[in-house]
């Protein structure tokens, strides 16, 4: 199952913007409604930040966390205010010019340059997926759940007593550094750097990504296979609204794959 933060944010944006407040509540309501005590959470980019926040804000609802291309927020207050301002400007652009103009801009930024190597069919499908988003939902997510709106988590991650897999594509150097930094601060942190991938490793190296995620949840969490604890993806990359999931069963990569993995003792 998956959680769609843009839809949550769209509803909250009608009442209260620029507040990173919904995380520990609606996810708890969701689990209660499903009769689930705790879950394994998988998140990409903004979804990864949400997973980390959920881990420190509501650890009793987390069995384990797997995050891709995520940060723990912005520590410097001046930089955080600047990010809020830039996210607000981008939200206004979405509202004034519409989804298509935003997607044209979004897919051209350097963060996603490695996606140009994808086959045309994959790039076209990704564009169609992005165009299905709603302007109001994306604008609300930028204002309410952008990196500037999130309280920085780095000083709280050391108390996160859950297994955490931190992934990044090896070409996404900033997020590789952030993954290693966060992994160093967590007793249960494990860092995996996916070769031949940029910010969207799950899209650019699907087989390697899937194997890392599945191996993590099965090796770290025996309870997953014994009690059917679900893995709940949280998807959204800075207002992008991309779905993240395991997708079709991938062909197994070579056993000698050069994935950089750094394990921390539990």
C-alpha positions, 0 to 999 in steps of 0.5 A: 500500500502507499500513502500520497502526501500531495493529497494529504497536503492539499487538504491541510493547505486549505487550513494551515500552510508552511507547517510540517505538522501532519506526519505523526497524526495521519499516518497513525490514523491510517495504521489505526484504521487498517488495524496495524500497530507498526509498519516498515516505511519506504520513502523517496526524497521528500517521502524519505524526509517524512519517513525520518520525521515519522521515525523520531516523532512516532517511533512506536509506529515504525518497525524499520525505515528505508529512505532514498535521496533524503535529507534530515532537513536544513540546519542553518536558519537563514538557509531554511528561510531562503528555502521557504521563500524559494518553495513559495515562489515555485508554488505560486508558479504552479498555481499561476502557470499550471502543472505542465509548465511546472513539469517542463521546469522540474524535469530540466533541473540538474538534479534529474539530469541522469534521467536523460539516459533512460529509454524514451518510453520510460521518460514519457511514462514519467512525464505522464505520471507527473502531469497527473498531479494537481496544482493545488496539491503540489503547491500545498506540499511545497509550502507545508512539507518543503525542506524549509518547513521541516524542523531539522532532525540531525540532532534527534537521529541518534536516538532513532532506535530502529533499523534504517536503510539510507540509499542514494545513487552514486552520481547524486553526491550531495545525497550520498554525503548526507546518507553517510552523515546520517548513517554515522549518527544512527546505531541502526543505520545502514548506508547503500550507495547505488552505482550508475544512478542519480537522484532517482535510483529506484527508476534508474537502477531498479533491479539494484534498488529493489534488491537492496530494499527487499534484502534490508526488510527481510534481513533486518526484520524477521518479523516482516515475514512472520507477522506480515508487517506491511511496508508502506511507501511514502512518495513525493520528491519536492512537490514532484508527486512521483510514485515509488514502489517495487514495481515488476520483479526485476532480473537479479543483478550479478552477485558481484555488484559494486554496491557500497554498503556500510552497516552500523551495529544495532 
